Amino acid sequence: MDIGARLKVARDAIGYTLEKAAKESGIGVSSMSEFENSKREPKFSQLSKLAEVYRKSIEFFLSDKVFPSECMLWRRNPETEEKKRATEAQFRQLCQQYRQLEVLMNEVKEAELPYGKGRAENLGFLQVEQLAEKARNEFQLGDIPSASLKQTLEEKYYIKIFHLSFAGGAISTFSEEFGPAILLNKESKLWVRNYDLAHELFHLLTWHIFKRNDLQHAEPSTLEEQLANAFASKLLLPTDAVKGRIEATMANDRQIRTEALDEIAREFGVSLEALMWRLVSLYGKQPADIEKWIEQTKNTPSSRVPRTSDVPDELPERYCSLAIRALRDGRLSLIQFAKYIGISYKKSQEYLTTDKDFTDEEISIPVA
């Protein structure tokens, strides 16, 4: 595939028309057309600008290497195809940069996840709940899984987890190039992000079951999304721990106030609605009753203080650490570092100091 063909592939991937690409890059439409039709090649400065606009590396256009196309699963699609492709391009670029940092620092690490087994057509709610229990035990999440799930996935299983502000819900992908990755919406509340993370984890653990890499533009079925929700609910709200808290809070008539349920939901890092739906499997409640109770809570004033949420960092801690070390080891230029971290060139200079040698400095602390 020559440069012209790769330019067209990159433009199509981000969902730009020639006119849109020309506007974003400052390169004329006629020149863009000539580049893509291989009538002439772009100058290196033009190629660099197009790589920036398309969120691709220069290597993508100059290498003979075949770059795999990832399937990306959306929890909720944005309203336009352009927004969808733009978000996917940004997410893909961050994942590729993460892998490049791992390669530069010789720290490409992969861990065996507790994948599901069997065939897609045989996967039911019982099997999904068993998979969730298996994952909770494997990850050693304890009684409050939301407290350590993200950290465990990032630090022990090397899943690439990013936070961006974008239209739509969470995204998961499993790439031959950079491995498993999840994108969460930075604008979502913490308890929503917790649930989205567990939901997308299900897709990663069953990626091979649904043969996702053979379906480049596949959308998960309604049943698959229901299974993912069941997995997330079981993972984040373990049966014994949740029932123990509920029954310790119940009145003598086996009734429990919604404000007490809300307190339990806060403890487990989920929404009140998610906990109420968990009552279906925990106590055999009917979905129609759950829907009625959820509606009632929406229309009933609460005396409780509204829940607060944090604003997460966009980039994983390990990603930033690798970038800083690569910069200080001379394996990443200041320009590249600024691009990877998303800061100005001037700001990136603050990460270098001329009076200290980071490679040789060691500090020993007596611990006994």
Summary of the structure (lengths in Angstrom):
residues: 368
radius of gyration: 23.9
end to end distance: 62.1
largest distance: 81.8
contacts: 1035
relative contact order: 0.09
helix: 55%
strand: 5%
